[in-house]
């Protein structure tokens, strides 16, 4: 009798269990998420640092975490580069199929992104649910108390929507998105550097090498200093002149009087020349903008030399003078009228020998077969290479050498919490380990150690012209974005292009323009100081300007601002094989 009862009980239990499993499986497939997870995991995301099982587990987490937000529509904004185009066209679709959240990922020019961010901060009205904006704004976000402190968000209000496998320590640029308080305010999404770019196939031609050595007394190669870069620019423009029937030039840049001209300078131009102090990721106490902020403080004290800054010091003036001279003398006709976006594609026309400051974000557009791309061979491999940026005469060991953009996710307190959480899920999705390796191969804007160390990049390295070598070298640690010395990026950045533009037009000399720039930066920062003291606008970390004193007082001190020195030392080069070592 007991055995019969036990059998009936077991039969009933199995029936219930089977029924429950069928319901569960049916439910899973009814909303399509399991099918979507397998589709994307085994398809688009099969190139990943994670195993198939790990990918499915991570994507399942996104599905479950997104349940309270299913059916929502959110709006995010980023600049227009290949990485974000991939996110907008492909990853939004994947995210919607897996989570049920629709994402309108809009793409605009970088200046428009900064303007939108600034408008949201000024109006306290939620325009977008999240932004991918440059980590250059880290000083702004950390001070204005409107950006969400992500460290606190992930531990508190946003804990339920924070990916357990996010692995922040795997991000290359986390130090760039950390505020003066040590907390994270932005999360890296894409990262690219400005590096030296040159036509290796031309540099390797025996007759060109022989001619250069005869004229300058040293070997043609990757320039280690600005003197060598200038010699190479002059040689190709004035001596070589033509290669394979094409008029060629030794230098490329842009000079249109527009906001992106300011980025040219604030990104790294002055740091390459050596205007700032020793210190990483930015000079301490003087950064590459020439703004002084004493170690241990969060209060900028000035940009002009008379206040201890370096924006109008000899190194900064030298940097601007060389930009103007090279643009006039060695760049293709029309370059001075180009903006950032117009100048970059021009390299593919095959008439430029080198560029001192080229953004690796556009690597994807200069590799592979394309009838309009004249800088690759018959197999689509680059005829060019990228190398370390040459150093100006004021540069010293231990200084920042170049710019590294860390386009990063930012959330604002003005965005409703529900929208903020849904946007945070999308932000983490596009940088997750499941997705990142494939995205890195598409956009070539590396953000994770695990991705750049993957064997797939080893296999592809020779087709990427030095990009992999850069990100696997220690060099990446001395290329960095604008840092925390800049208290309000939108306010201060707009000053630069206006003053610099007046140099190329001939209205002002480099010294006059930088004097005006430094004075105007100090004026703007004095207003920030008043606002901070009056209403805590910058959380107590706004400027506290030094009283002006004789420039000689600061120029005779150790460090930046630096007194004038020999600005044309002997040119030095190195073979490309040794450039990254």
N, C-alpha and C positions, 0 to 999 in steps of 0.2 A: 504493500500500500504506500509506504514512504517513498519507494523508488519511482512509482507511478506519479506521485505528487511532485517529486523533484524533477522528473522528466517534463511534466506539464509546465512547471515554473520556468525551467530552462528554456523550453520552447517559446513561452510567452516573452521572456527576456530577450531572446535572440530576435524575435519578431519585432519587438519595440526598437531594439538597437539598429536592425536593418532599416526599419521604417525611418528612424531618426537620421541615419546616415544618408538615406535617399533624399530626405527633405533638405538636409544640410547641403549635399552636393548639388541638388536641384536649385537650391537658393543661390549657391555660389555661382552656378553657371547661368542662372536666370538673369542676374544683373550684369553678367558678362565679364566680371572682373578677372576670374581665373583664366578665362580664355584670352583676355587682353594681356594679362601678366605673362602668360606663356608665349603669346605672339611677340611681344616686345622683347622679352628676355632672350628668346631663342633667335630673334631676328635682328633688329636694330642694335640691341644692347649685348649681342653675343660677344663682341669685342669689349671685354671688361676685365678689370683686375679681380673681380669676384667670380666664383664658380657659379654654375647654373642654379644650384640649390641656394646659395647665398643671395643671388640676384632675386630669385622668386620670394625669398623671405623678406628682403628689403622692400620690394614692390608691394608685397602683401601688407607690410606695415603701413605704407602710404595709403593703401585702400582703406584700411581699418581706421586710421587716424583721421581720414577725410570724411567719414560717414556723417558727422554733424553738419558738414558744409556741402554735401552732395546737392547738385542743382544750382549752386551759386555761380555767379559770374564775377570775375575779378579783373582788374586792369593794372598792368605794370608797364614800366617805361625803361628803355635803355638806348644807348647810342647805336648807330648803324655800323656794325662790323660783321664779318662772316660768322663769328661765334654766336652773336645774338640773332642773326638771321636764321641759323640752325635752330636755336631755341624757339623762335617765333613760329617757324614753319613746321618743325618736326616734333619738338619736345612738348609743346602745348597740346598737340594731338594725343601723344602718348599719355600725358598727365590726365587729360580729360577722360580717356577711355579707362584708365585705371582707377581714378578717384571720383569721377562725376563732376569735377569742378572745371568750368570753362574759363580759360585764360585768354584775355586780349592783351597780347604782348606787343606793344607799340615800339617802333624804331624811329628815332629822330637824330639829328646832328648833336654832337656833344654840347655845343653852346645852348641848344634848346633844352637839353636834359638839365643842365645847370640852372637855367632860367625857371623851369618847372619846379625843381627842388626849392629854389629860392622863393618862388611864389607861395608854395605850400607852407614854408617856414614863416613867411611874412603874414599870410592871411589866416593861418591855422585852419584851413579848409582842406579836406582830403581830396586831392585831385587824382592821384594814383594810389593804389593800395600798397605798392612797393616800388622801389627804384633800384636800378643798377647804375650807380654813379661812381665817379672816380674816388678812390680812397684819398685823393688830394683834399677832399673835404673833411678829413678826419678831425682836424683842429676845430672846424666849424661845428661838426656834429657833437663833439665831446663837450663843447662850451655852451651851445645855445639851448640845451635841455629840451629839444624837440624831437631829436632822433631817439629811438628806443635803445636803451642800454641792453645789448644782446646777451651779455653775461647774466644780467639779472633776469631778463626775459626767459632765457632757457632754463633757469633754475626756478622760476616762479610762474607768472601768468601764461607763458608759452611752453611750459614743461610737457603738457599733454600732446603737443604737436611738434616736439623736437625729436628728430631722428636719433635713436640710440646708437646707430652706426655712423653718425656724421663724421666723427674722428677729426676734430679741429686741428690736432697736432700734425695731421697729414698735409695741411694747407701750407704752401710755400710762402704766401704773403700775409699771414696772420699778424705779423709784427707791424705791418703797414696800416692795419685797421684797428689798432689798439690805441685808446686815448691816453692822455697824461695820467689818468687815474688807474691805468693798468687793465681796464675793462674793454671788452670788444664792442664796437659800435657798428661795424660793418662786417659782412661775410664775403670773402673773395668769390667771384664768379668767373672772371677771366683775367689773365695777366700777360702783359707783353712789355718788351723792353725797347729802348732806342739803342741801336748798335751801329757800328761802322759797317757799311755795305760797299763792296767793290767788285769789279769785273775781273775775276781771277784769270780767265782765259786771256785777257789783254795783258795783265801783269806778268803772265808767264811767257809772253812772246819774246824770244831772244833779242830781236832788234830793238824792242821797246826797253827791255831791261838794260841793254848795253848803252843806249842813248841816255837814259836817266843816270846811270852810274858815271858816265863821262861828264855830265853837266853838274851833278851835285856831289859826287865823291862818295856816295854810299848807295847801298843796294835798294832797288825798288821792292817794296813789301808792305805789309800792314803797318801803317804809321803808329808809332807809340806816342808822338807828341804833335801839337798843332803845327809846329814848324815843318815837319815832314808832310803833314796833310796839305799844307799850303804849297810846298814844293811840288807835290804830285799833281795838285789841281792846276798849277801854272804849267807844268810840263805837258800834260795831256791837252790842255786848252790851246797853248801857244806853240808847242813844238810838234806834238804828234798830229793834232788837228783832225786828221782823217784816218779812219780804219775801215777797210773793205768798202771804200766809196761813200762812207757815211761821215758827215761832220760831227765830231764828238767833242765833249766838254769834260773838264776835270772835276766838276762840282755840281751838286744839285741842292736847292733849297727853295723856299718861298718867301714872299714879302708883302702880300696883299694886306692892306690896312684893315684888318678884321680880327675878331676875338681869338681865332686860332693862332694868330701871330704871337699873342701873349703867351699861349701855351708853349710855343717854341722856346721861349726864354725861361719861363718858370719851371717847365718840365725838367730841364737839365743843362741848358746852354751855359748858364753861369757856373754850375757845379763842375762841368767839364773843364772850364777855364781855370777853376780853382778859387772861386770867390768866397766860399764858405769855410767853415772850420772842420777840423778832424772830428769824426763821430759818425756812428751808424744807428739807425738808418739815415739820419740827417745830421748835419753839422751841429756841434754843441760848443758854445752857445749860439753861434751864427749859422743859419741854414743857407741853402742855395738861393733863396729869395733875397738874402741880405738882411733878414729880420733877426734881431738878437733876442734871445730868451735864456736867461741864466739857468744853469743846471739846477734841478730840484724845484724850479719855479714853473708856473703855468701862465705867467704874465709876460707877454712880449714888451720890450722896452724901447724899440725903435728900429727903423730901417736905414736912416741916413747915417753917414759916417760920424757926424757930430753927436749922434746919440749912441754910438757904438755899433751901428749896423754896417752893412757893406753894399747896399743897393747902388750907391754912387761912388764906390771905391775904385781904385785902379784896375782891379781884376774884372769887375763888372763892366767898366767902360771899355776895357780891352776886348772883352767878349762881344760886346755890341759892335765895336768897330770892325772886328774880323767878320762877323756875320754880314755887315753891309759891304765890305770890300770884296769878299768872296762872291757874294751874290751879283755884284756889279761886274766883276772881272772874269769869273770862271764858270758861271752857270749858263744854261741855254737861254736864248732870247725869250722873253716873256715870263721867266721864272719869278721875277720881282712882282708880277701882277697876279701870280697864282696864290690860292689859299692851300691849306693843308690837304684837303681832299683832291684838289686838282693836281698837286705836285706828285703825289705818291704813284699814281698809275703811269706817270711819265717815264719812270725807270724802265718799264716794259718795252718802250720804243727802241731801246738799245743804243742810245747816243750819250750815255753818261758813264764815266769811268769809276766814280766813287761818290758816296754820300756819307758825311761825317755822322749823321743823326737820322737814322732810318728806323721806323717803327715795325717791329717783328709781327705785329697784328696783321700785317698785310703779306706775310709769307705765303699764305694759301693762294693769293692771287698772282704770285710770281713763280709758282712751280707748276709742273704739268704741261701737257701739250695744249696750245692755244695759238691760233694763227696770228693773233695780235701780240703775243708774248715773244719778243725777240731776244730774251735773255735766258733761254733754255736750249739744250741741244736737241737732236733729232729724237731722243728718247724721253724728252720732257724733264731731264735733270738740269739743275741750275748751272749756268756758266759763271754765276756770281757766288760770293761767299759773304758771310757776316763775321765780323771780328769785334774785339773789344774797342770801345771808344778811345780815341787818342786823348792825351792829357794836355791841358793848357799849361803855361809857364808858372801859374800860381798854385797849381795842384800839388798836394803833398800826400804822402803815404798815410792811409787810414781815413782819407776823405771819401765821401760819396763820389762816384765817377759818372754816373748816368741815371737816366730816368727809367723806372719800371712802373707801368700802369697796373694797378690792381682794381679793375672795375668790380665794384662790390655791392652786395645787396644792403639796402638801408630801409628800415621801417620807421614810420613816424607816429608819434603819440596821437596826432590828429586823425589818424585812420581808425574807424571803429574796430574794436577788438576782434569781432568775428571775421571781418575782412582781412585784418592783419594776420590772423591765424591761418586763414586759407592761403594768403599770399606767402607766408612763411613756409608752408608745405611745398608750394611750387618752387620757391627759392632753393630749398634743400634738395628737391627732386633733381633740378638741373645741375647740381654740383655733387650729387651722391656718387658713391663708388660704382654703383650699377651703371650709371650714365656717363661718368666723367671721361673715361678713356676714349670712348667713341667721339664724344664732343671735342676732346683735345686733338684728335686726329683730323677732325673736320675743320675746326677754327684755328688750331695750332697756337692757342693761348693757354699755356700750361698753368694749372693751379695746385696740383697735387704731386707730392713726391712719388706716391705709388704709381701714378700714371707715367711720369717721365722716366721712371726706372723700369718700366715694363719692357719686355723683350721686343714688342712690336715697334717701339721707337728705336731700339737698337738696329732692327732690320731696316728701318726707314731713314736712318740718320743721314746717309750719303745723298739723299734726295731733298734734304731740307737746308742745305747750305750753311750749317753751323749752329742751327737752333738747338738741337739736342745737346751738342757739346757745351753750349752756354748754360743751359739749365741743369746740366750735370756737373758743372764746375763751381768753384767757390766764387767766381765772378758775379754770380747772380746776387750775392750778398752786398755788393757795393753799387748796385743799381736800385734806386728806390724812388717812390713817389714823393710828392709834397708832404711834409710832415706836420707835426703839431705846433710848430712855431707860428703858423699862419692862422690867425684867430677867426677870420671870416673870409673864406675863399671867394665866394661870389662878389663880395664888395671890393676886394683887393685885386682880383684877377683882371677885372675890366679896365683897370688903370694901365696895365702894362702895354696892351696892344696899341693904345692911342699914342703913348709916348714913343714907343719903339717905331711905330709907323712914320713918325715925324723925322726919323733919322734917314730912312730910305728915300723919303721925298726930298731931302736936303734942307728941310726947314730948320733943323737943329743938328748940332754936332752930337756925337755919342755922349760926351761929357754933359752938355746942356740937357739932353734928353734924360739921362740918368739922374741928374740933379733934380729935375722937375719930378721925375718918378718917385724918388726917395722922399721928397718934400710932400708930395701928394699922399703917399702911403702913410707917412707920419700924421698928416692931417686927418685922414680917414680913421686911423687908429686912435687919435685923440678923441674923436667922437664916440668910438666904441668904449673908450675908457670912461667917458662921461656917462654913457648909457649903463655901463656895468656898475659904476659907483652909485648911480641914481636909482636904478631899478633892477639890479642884479641880472641884466640882460645876458651876460656871459658867465653866469654862475660863479662870479668872483675871479674868473680866469681871463678876463679881458685885459687889454694892454694897460700898462703902467709906465708911461714914457719917461725915459731919462731926460734930464734937463740938458739942452745943447751945451757943448764945450768945444774948444778948438779941435779941429780934425787931427792935428798932430798928436794930441793926447792919445787917441785911439790907434793911429797908424804906427806909432812907436812902440805899442804893446805887442806882445807875442800873440799870434793867431790872427783871426779876421776881425776887422778889416786890415788888409795887407798893404804895405807901402809899395810903391812902384818898383819893379825889378826888370831885369833883362827879358824882354818879351819875344825875342827871336833867338833862342838857343839853337844849337846844332840839331838838325833833323835826325830822328832815329826811327828805324823800321825793324821788323822782325819777319821771318818767313811765316807764311800762314800755318804751316805744320806746327809751329811753336806758339802761335798767337794765344791759344786758350790755356797754355800751361803756366 
